[in-house]
Amino acid sequence: EDQVTQSPEALRLQEGESSSLNCSYTVSGLRGLFWYRQDPGKGPEFLFTLYSAGEEKEKERLKATLTKKESFLHITAPKPEDSATYLCAVQSASGGYNKLIFGAGTRLAVHP
Amino acid sequence: EAGVTQFPSHSVIEKGQTVTLRCDPISGHDNLYWYRRVMGKEIKFLLHFVKESKQDESGMPNNRFLAERTGGTYSTLKVQPAELEDSGVYFCASSLGVAIEQFFGPGTRLTVL
């Protein structure tokens, strides 16, 4: 069964303290891995798509990487405005392959 | 460019009543998806439209849920009759193609009392 596991569930950082969020996945062929950011009361906001192992994408203080089993979202020198829930989702190459399978998310809090 | 919009933002109904949620995708996006998050759980897929056709409805929980997309533009999701376990946040997303990013709306929070 296709599955996505995110860790940690929650992370508290001081402003400027870099860290990484983990997304482990089990799928019958990966079509794509997606990172989203979600603020309270809002819908998920698209950040990155990764398609193959070794691929990396960057945006401001965020960098996403992908291996054959997991993805990392690295946050460099975070600011309080980076506080949000970060969601990882995958698309599987087997049946119903257009749907996103989500992990439970990592709640990030960055304190000044 | 306007994003995905959903209406209403919040709905409170009694068990046994009917509720209809609406989603307007980004203009030109043929692919439209419905997802939901129930209390304490991860976001789960419900169904996928390509234009007006249902491509995948494997996530629809039961026959109390009916989704339509007449004319291939906006979509509605009707819950009839609503049960307590239907409470949650219903998200709509759209995309230009498949295997690419899906853009989400703000969600409709449904509370069934």
Interface residues (C-beta under 8 A of the other chain):
Chain A: V4 R31 G32 F34 Y36 G41 K42 G43 P44 E45 F46 T49 L87 A89 Q91 G95 G96 Y97 N98 K99 L100 I101 F102 G103 A104 G105
Chain B: V4 N31 Y33 Y35 K41 E42 I43 K44 F45 H48 Q55 D56 S58 G59 F91 A93 V98 A99 I100 E101 Q102 F103 F104 G105 P106 G107
